Amino acid sequence: MGSRHQKRLEDFGLEGYKYQSANEAAMFAEAKRAIIAKEPIIFLGWRPHSMFTQFDLKFLEGQDNYFKKDNVYVISYKGIEEEFPEAYEILSNRSIDVSDLEEML
């Protein structure tokens, strides 16, 4: 398979692995099965996700060259600052660590 994902595996020196496309449920089920069986597995995960509270997962070194990080922002409606200044202040200054967010998930 000549996919960009297969190329990424090769870039990481993981030629013995094959990229297999799957939906989230199938990916998580296969990862869970392999982790419980103590078998090696590499999968395209993301944060925040509850799987990080269930398993001791590691990121491949150098993965920042392939995947972009981003932030999550609170959005509201125009006028909330005047109508509900206390709520606006709380929402404007609220920050949640990704591991805390995963615990909530």
N, C-alpha and C positions, 0 to 999 in steps of 0.2 A: 504494500500500500504506500503510495507516494504522498501522503497527506502532510500538511505542515506540522501536525502533531507527531507523526512518525519521525519527521526531520528533527523535531525538538528532542525526542528521545535519543536520537543518534548524537545530537549536539552535546547531550549530557553523558555520552559514553554508555548508553543503555541499549546497545544494538540487539541484545537478546530478548528485549521486550517488544510486544506488538501493541499498537494503539487500537483500542476497541471503542467505538462510539456507543453511548448508552444514555438513557434519560437519568435524571437525578435519583429516582427510586432504585433503579437497577444498579447504578454506580455505587450508591451507599450500601445496598445489600451485598454486593460483591466485595466491597472494601471491608465491611463488617465480618463477612465470612472468612476472608483471608487473615484479618487481624486476629480473630478468635483462634484460627487454626495455626497462628504464628507463621504464616507464609508471607513472603515478600510481595508487596503490591505498590504500584505507583498509580495515582489517579489525579485528575484535575479537580481539586477541591477549591473552595473559596471561603473567605471570611467576610462577614460573620456567618457561621453555620454551627448548629448544635453538635455536629460530629466532633468538634474540638473539645467539648465537655465530656464526651463519651470515650474518647481514645486519645492516647499520647501520640499525636501526629507531628511529623516533621516536614519542613519545606526543603526542597532540593536547593543546594547552594547555587547561586547564580540565577535563580528563577526571576529575579528582578529585571533581568535583561529581556524577558519575554512577556511578563505580565505587569500591567500598570496598576498602581494603587490609587484609590480615590477616597473621597470623604462622603459621608451621608449628611444631608442638611435637613433641618426642620423648616418646613415652609408653612405659611399661613395665608391669610387674606389681607388685602390692603385695608388699613385702618385699625388693625388690632392694637397697634402701639398706642393710639389715643383712647380706644374703647376699653382695653384691658391692659394697662401699663404694667401691672405686676406679672401677669402671664407672659407678656412680651419680654420682660426682663429675665424671667426664669428660662424661657425658651431660647433667648439670645445667648445666655451664658451657660447653657447646659452642654455637657460633654460626657460621653459614656465610653469607657475603655472597651475595646472589642471583646475582651474575655468576659467582661460583665454583661455585655449585650448577648453573648452566646449563652451565658447562664440563663438569661431571661427567655431565650428562644426555647 
